[in-house]
Amino acid sequence: MPKKCILCDKEAEYSIKGCSESYCKQCAIEQFHDVDYLQRIQEESKKIVALVDDALEEGISDDEEMSEEE
């Protein structure tokens, strides 16, 4: 489910790093004037997916090691 802008309920593209507040591009520009200081939600999502993938790979490695020990 995509995040929504806290001001207008459109699909959010930006967020404040470490905060749950999200903004669409238009509202982000109106509020902050420079969106370079905001984090793009897509970039944040990619980082989360990478972390999950790494955790899954570690879990698979651990399972393989356990089956080799048996």
N, CA, C and O atoms as CSV, one atom per row, in Angstrom:
chain,resi,resn,atom,element,x,y,z
A,1,MET,N,N,0.848,-1.175,0.000
A,1,MET,CA,C,0.000,0.000,0.000
A,1,MET,C,C,0.898,1.244,0.000
A,1,MET,O,O,1.730,1.403,0.892
A,2,PRO,N,N,0.733,2.121,-0.991
A,2,PRO,CA,C,1.590,3.313,-1.068
A,2,PRO,C,C,1.298,4.295,0.053
A,2,PRO,O,O,0.171,4.401,0.535
A,3,LYS,N,N,2.343,5.012,0.458
A,3,LYS,CA,C,2.164,6.038,1.475
A,3,LYS,C,C,1.434,7.219,0.862
A,3,LYS,O,O,1.535,7.475,-0.338
A,4,LYS,N,N,0.700,7.933,1.697
A,4,LYS,CA,C,-0.069,9.091,1.261
A,4,LYS,C,C,0.539,10.368,1.835
A,4,LYS,O,O,1.115,10.365,2.923
A,5,CYS,N,N,0.402,11.447,1.089
A,5,CYS,CA,C,0.838,12.764,1.539
A,5,CYS,C,C,0.015,13.167,2.764
A,5,CYS,O,O,-1.206,13.009,2.778
A,6,ILE,N,N,0.688,13.687,3.786
A,6,ILE,CA,C,-0.031,14.056,5.014
A,6,ILE,C,C,-0.878,15.313,4.825
A,6,ILE,O,O,-1.735,15.614,5.657
A,7,LEU,N,N,-0.643,16.052,3.731
A,7,LEU,CA,C,-1.389,17.291,3.515
A,7,LEU,C,C,-2.561,17.142,2.554
A,7,LEU,O,O,-3.617,17.738,2.769
A,8,CYS,N,N,-2.384,16.339,1.480
A,8,CYS,CA,C,-3.442,16.297,0.463
A,8,CYS,C,C,-3.916,14.890,0.109
A,8,CYS,O,O,-4.812,14.739,-0.722
A,9,ASP,N,N,-3.343,13.868,0.714
A,9,ASP,CA,C,-3.706,12.464,0.495
A,9,ASP,C,C,-3.347,11.904,-0.884
A,9,ASP,O,O,-3.789,10.807,-1.226
A,10,LYS,N,N,-2.557,12.627,-1.684
A,10,LYS,CA,C,-2.050,12.062,-2.933
A,10,LYS,C,C,-0.940,11.076,-2.580
A,10,LYS,O,O,-0.477,11.037,-1.440
A,11,GLU,N,N,-0.514,10.276,-3.565
A,11,GLU,CA,C,0.562,9.328,-3.310
A,11,GLU,C,C,1.842,10.100,-2.995
A,11,GLU,O,O,2.222,11.009,-3.733
A,12,ALA,N,N,2.501,9.736,-1.902
A,12,ALA,CA,C,3.700,10.436,-1.445
A,12,ALA,C,C,4.937,9.984,-2.210
A,12,ALA,O,O,5.079,8.816,-2.571
A,13,GLU,N,N,5.821,10.939,-2.444
A,13,GLU,CA,C,7.091,10.658,-3.095
A,13,GLU,C,C,8.270,10.948,-2.182
A,13,GLU,O,O,9.365,10.428,-2.398
A,14,TYR,N,N,8.060,11.768,-1.169
A,14,TYR,CA,C,9.141,12.210,-0.291
A,14,TYR,C,C,8.763,12.020,1.168
A,14,TYR,O,O,7.586,12.015,1.531
A,15,SER,N,N,9.793,11.865,1.996
A,15,SER,CA,C,9.562,11.812,3.442
A,15,SER,C,C,10.747,12.458,4.145
A,15,SER,O,O,11.815,12.638,3.561
A,16,ILE,N,N,10.537,12.796,5.393
A,16,ILE,CA,C,11.620,13.322,6.215
A,16,ILE,C,C,12.341,12.117,6.796
A,16,ILE,O,O,11.706,11.228,7.364
A,17,LYS,N,N,13.651,12.079,6.660
A,17,LYS,CA,C,14.420,10.931,7.131
A,17,LYS,C,C,14.179,10.706,8.623
A,17,LYS,O,O,14.291,11.631,9.428
A,18,GLY,N,N,13.848,9.465,8.978
A,18,GLY,CA,C,13.633,9.106,10.366
A,18,GLY,C,C,12.273,9.519,10.900
A,18,GLY,O,O,12.033,9.459,12.106
A,19,CYS,N,N,11.389,9.935,10.021
A,19,CYS,CA,C,10.072,10.407,10.441
A,19,CYS,C,C,9.008,9.765,9.553
A,19,CYS,O,O,9.297,9.408,8.412
A,20,SER,N,N,7.824,9.619,10.041
A,20,SER,CA,C,6.768,8.971,9.266
A,20,SER,C,C,5.993,9.942,8.383
A,20,SER,O,O,5.089,9.524,7.660
A,21,GLU,N,N,6.328,11.229,8.427
A,21,GLU,CA,C,5.628,12.214,7.610
A,21,GLU,C,C,6.031,12.074,6.145
A,21,GLU,O,O,7.219,12.051,5.823
A,22,SER,N,N,5.045,11.980,5.262
A,22,SER,CA,C,5.296,11.804,3.841
A,22,SER,C,C,4.576,12.896,3.054
A,22,SER,O,O,3.524,13.387,3.463
A,23,TYR,N,N,5.168,13.263,1.913
A,23,TYR,CA,C,4.628,14.356,1.108
A,23,TYR,C,C,4.641,14.001,-0.370
A,23,TYR,O,O,5.543,13.304,-0.836
A,24,CYS,N,N,3.638,14.480,-1.114
A,24,CYS,CA,C,3.689,14.393,-2.574
A,24,CYS,C,C,4.686,15.462,-3.032
A,24,CYS,O,O,5.101,16.303,-2.234
A,25,LYS,N,N,5.066,15.435,-4.296
A,25,LYS,CA,C,6.082,16.364,-4.780
A,25,LYS,C,C,5.635,17.820,-4.622
A,25,LYS,O,O,6.408,18.667,-4.172
A,26,GLN,N,N,4.394,18.103,-4.994
A,26,GLN,CA,C,3.899,19.482,-4.939
A,26,GLN,C,C,3.903,20.016,-3.504
A,26,GLN,O,O,4.361,21.134,-3.264
A,27,CYS,N,N,3.404,19.238,-2.559
A,27,CYS,CA,C,3.367,19.685,-1.160
A,27,CYS,C,C,4.766,19.791,-0.578
A,27,CYS,O,O,5.040,20.687,0.221
A,28,ALA,N,N,5.658,18.883,-0.971
A,28,ALA,CA,C,7.030,18.940,-0.481
A,28,ALA,C,C,7.703,20.232,-0.919
A,28,ALA,O,O,8.394,20.880,-0.132
A,29,ILE,N,N,7.498,20.603,-2.181
A,29,ILE,CA,C,8.089,21.848,-2.685
A,29,ILE,C,C,7.481,23.050,-1.969
A,29,ILE,O,O,8.199,23.977,-1.597
A,30,GLU,N,N,6.164,23.040,-1.774
A,30,GLU,CA,C,5.501,24.154,-1.087
A,30,GLU,C,C,5.985,24.291,0.355
A,30,GLU,O,O,6.170,25.407,0.842
A,31,GLN,N,N,6.191,23.171,1.037
A,31,GLN,CA,C,6.575,23.206,2.445
A,31,GLN,C,C,8.059,23.459,2.669
A,31,GLN,O,O,8.436,24.170,3.600
A,32,PHE,N,N,8.913,22.871,1.806
A,32,PHE,CA,C,10.351,22.893,2.069
A,32,PHE,C,C,11.159,23.658,1.028
A,32,PHE,O,O,12.328,23.961,1.269
A,33,HIS,N,N,10.584,23.973,-0.094
A,33,HIS,CA,C,11.209,24.714,-1.189
A,33,HIS,C,C,12.382,23.989,-1.832
A,33,HIS,O,O,12.682,24.255,-2.996
A,34,ASP,N,N,13.043,23.106,-1.142
A,34,ASP,CA,C,14.172,22.355,-1.701
A,34,ASP,C,C,14.018,20.900,-1.276
A,34,ASP,O,O,14.291,20.554,-0.127
A,35,VAL,N,N,13.588,20.058,-2.189
A,35,VAL,CA,C,13.325,18.660,-1.851
A,35,VAL,C,C,14.607,17.825,-1.752
A,35,VAL,O,O,14.548,16.638,-1.430
A,36,ASP,N,N,15.767,18.440,-2.029
A,36,ASP,CA,C,17.031,17.706,-1.913
A,36,ASP,C,C,17.305,17.263,-0.474
A,36,ASP,O,O,18.054,16.313,-0.243
A,37,TYR,N,N,16.703,17.946,0.478
A,37,TYR,CA,C,16.908,17.591,1.883
A,37,TYR,C,C,15.970,16.480,2.350
A,37,TYR,O,O,16.110,15.961,3.457
A,38,LEU,N,N,15.018,16.124,1.497
A,38,LEU,CA,C,14.074,15.060,1.828
A,38,LEU,C,C,14.528,13.748,1.213
A,38,LEU,O,O,15.314,13.727,0.266
A,39,GLN,N,N,14.027,12.672,1.760
A,39,GLN,CA,C,14.367,11.341,1.269
A,39,GLN,C,C,13.264,10.862,0.336
A,39,GLN,O,O,12.080,10.920,0.668
A,40,ARG,N,N,13.674,10.385,-0.842
A,40,ARG,CA,C,12.677,9.843,-1.769
A,40,ARG,C,C,12.194,8.511,-1.226
A,40,ARG,O,O,13.004,7.683,-0.810
A,41,ILE,N,N,10.911,8.299,-1.223
A,41,ILE,CA,C,10.319,7.085,-0.663
A,41,ILE,C,C,10.785,5.859,-1.430
A,41,ILE,O,O,11.009,4.810,-0.825
A,42,GLN,N,N,10.937,5.961,-2.734
A,42,GLN,CA,C,11.385,4.830,-3.530
A,42,GLN,C,C,12.779,4.378,-3.092
A,42,GLN,O,O,13.039,3.177,-3.010
A,43,GLU,N,N,13.675,5.323,-2.809
A,43,GLU,CA,C,15.019,4.983,-2.346
A,43,GLU,C,C,14.952,4.265,-1.003
A,43,GLU,O,O,15.668,3.291,-0.771
A,44,GLU,N,N,14.091,4.754,-0.129
A,44,GLU,CA,C,13.915,4.132,1.191
A,44,GLU,C,C,13.410,2.699,1.031
A,44,GLU,O,O,13.872,1.795,1.727
A,45,SER,N,N,12.476,2.494,0.127
A,45,SER,CA,C,11.921,1.161,-0.115
A,45,SER,C,C,12.987,0.206,-0.626
A,45,SER,O,O,13.020,-0.958,-0.227
A,46,LYS,N,N,13.859,0.687,-1.507
A,46,LYS,CA,C,14.934,-0.154,-2.040
A,46,LYS,C,C,15.873,-0.611,-0.926
A,46,LYS,O,O,16.322,-1.757,-0.914
A,47,LYS,N,N,16.167,0.294,0.009
A,47,LYS,CA,C,17.036,-0.059,1.136
A,47,LYS,C,C,16.384,-1.143,1.995
A,47,LYS,O,O,17.053,-2.078,2.435
A,48,ILE,N,N,15.092,-1.016,2.228
A,48,ILE,CA,C,14.378,-2.003,3.041
A,48,ILE,C,C,14.377,-3.359,2.355
A,48,ILE,O,O,14.605,-4.384,2.998
A,49,VAL,N,N,14.121,-3.368,1.042
A,49,VAL,CA,C,14.127,-4.619,0.289
A,49,VAL,C,C,15.507,-5.267,0.345
A,49,VAL,O,O,15.611,-6.484,0.502
A,50,ALA,N,N,16.557,-4.476,0.220
A,50,ALA,CA,C,17.921,-5.009,0.289
A,50,ALA,C,C,18.199,-5.620,1.662
A,50,ALA,O,O,18.825,-6.676,1.753
A,51,LEU,N,N,17.743,-4.972,2.720
A,51,LEU,CA,C,17.935,-5.510,4.069
A,51,LEU,C,C,17.210,-6.840,4.249
A,51,LEU,O,O,17.753,-7.776,4.837
A,52,VAL,N,N,15.988,-6.920,3.743
A,52,VAL,CA,C,15.209,-8.156,3.842
A,52,VAL,C,C,15.890,-9.263,3.031
A,52,VAL,O,O,16.007,-10.397,3.495
A,53,ASP,N,N,16.335,-8.928,1.824
A,53,ASP,CA,C,17.028,-9.920,0.997
A,53,ASP,C,C,18.273,-10.449,1.693
A,53,ASP,O,O,18.528,-11.653,1.692
A,54,ASP,N,N,19.052,-9.540,2.291
A,54,ASP,CA,C,20.257,-9.960,3.017
A,54,ASP,C,C,19.905,-10.866,4.188
A,54,ASP,O,O,20.573,-11.873,4.424
A,55,ALA,N,N,18.859,-10.508,4.918
A,55,ALA,CA,C,18.440,-11.325,6.062
A,55,ALA,C,C,17.990,-12.703,5.597
A,55,ALA,O,O,18.293,-13.707,6.242
A,56,LEU,N,N,17.269,-12.754,4.482
A,56,LEU,CA,C,16.825,-14.044,3.954
A,56,LEU,C,C,18.013,-14.892,3.512
A,56,LEU,O,O,18.042,-16.097,3.763
A,57,GLU,N,N,18.993,-14.272,2.858
A,57,GLU,CA,C,20.177,-15.003,2.428
A,57,GLU,C,C,20.934,-15.561,3.630
A,57,GLU,O,O,21.407,-16.698,3.597
A,58,GLU,N,N,21.049,-14.767,4.681
A,58,GLU,CA,C,21.718,-15.243,5.889
A,58,GLU,C,C,20.945,-16.401,6.501
A,58,GLU,O,O,21.542,-17.368,6.973
A,59,GLY,N,N,19.636,-16.307,6.496
A,59,GLY,CA,C,18.803,-17.382,7.020
A,59,GLY,C,C,18.970,-18.641,6.206
A,59,GLY,O,O,19.017,-19.734,6.770
A,60,ILE,N,N,19.062,-18.519,4.895
A,60,ILE,CA,C,19.256,-19.674,4.030
A,60,ILE,C,C,20.629,-20.272,4.260
A,60,ILE,O,O,20.768,-21.495,4.294
A,61,SER,N,N,21.653,-19.435,4.421
A,61,SER,CA,C,23.000,-19.932,4.690
A,61,SER,C,C,23.034,-20.703,6.000
A,61,SER,O,O,23.640,-21.771,6.090
A,62,ASP,N,N,22.374,-20.149,7.016
A,62,ASP,CA,C,22.329,-20.822,8.313
A,62,ASP,C,C,21.631,-22.176,8.188
A,62,ASP,O,O,22.079,-23.157,8.781
A,63,ASP,N,N,20.548,-22.238,7.429
A,63,ASP,CA,C,19.827,-23.502,7.223
A,63,ASP,C,C,20.699,-24.512,6.504
A,63,ASP,O,O,20.686,-25.695,6.842
A,64,GLU,N,N,21.466,-24.054,5.503
A,64,GLU,CA,C,22.347,-24.945,4.758
A,64,GLU,C,C,23.437,-25.485,5.664
A,64,GLU,O,O,23.772,-26.668,5.600
A,65,GLU,N,N,24.000,-24.617,6.515
A,65,GLU,CA,C,25.043,-25.060,7.445
A,65,GLU,C,C,24.495,-26.084,8.430
A,65,GLU,O,O,25.177,-27.053,8.764
A,66,MET,N,N,23.281,-25.876,8.891
A,66,MET,CA,C,22.692,-26.802,9.845
A,66,MET,C,C,22.458,-28.160,9.188
A,66,MET,O,O,22.688,-29.192,9.818
A,67,SER,N,N,22.008,-28.178,7.938
A,67,SER,CA,C,21.750,-29.457,7.274
A,67,SER,C,C,23.055,-30.171,6.954
A,67,SER,O,O,23.081,-31.401,6.912
A,68,GLU,N,N,24.143,-29.429,6.726
A,68,GLU,CA,C,25.436,-30.044,6.464
A,68,GLU,C,C,26.004,-30.678,7.730
A,68,GLU,O,O,26.714,-31.681,7.654
A,69,GLU,N,N,25.697,-30.104,8.892
A,69,GLU,CA,C,26.198,-30.627,10.153
A,69,GLU,C,C,25.516,-31.940,10.522
A,69,GLU,O,O,26.094,-32.752,11.245
A,70,GLU,N,N,24.313,-32.157,10.042
A,70,GLU,CA,C,23.556,-33.344,10.405
A,70,GLU,C,C,24.050,-34.535,9.715
A,70,GLU,O,O,23.517,-35.627,9.912
